[in-house]
Amino acid sequence: MAVHLREQEMSLRDIAKQLVITTGTKKGQHPSPATVLRMLREHDERTAALVLENT
């Protein structure tokens, strides 16, 4: 979901407001913009690794 919202050029704060944590102690709360940034960075790193692996 965060990747989809980033493609729509939403800011990290706006993306964080749209997302809701579904499990754990913070269930029902919104993640911080820093957490969203970390999630997106990890996604980009995994995607880049897969691209390199397949070439």
Residue pairs with C-beta under 8 A, 6 or more apart in sequence:
1 18
1 19
2 15
2 19
2 36
2 39
2 40
2 43
3 40
3 43
5 14
5 15
5 18
6 15
6 40
10 18
12 33
12 36
12 37
13 33
15 33
15 36
16 30
16 31
16 32
16 33
16 35
16 36
17 30
19 30
19 31
19 36
20 28
20 29
20 30
21 27
21 28
21 29
21 30
21 31
31 39
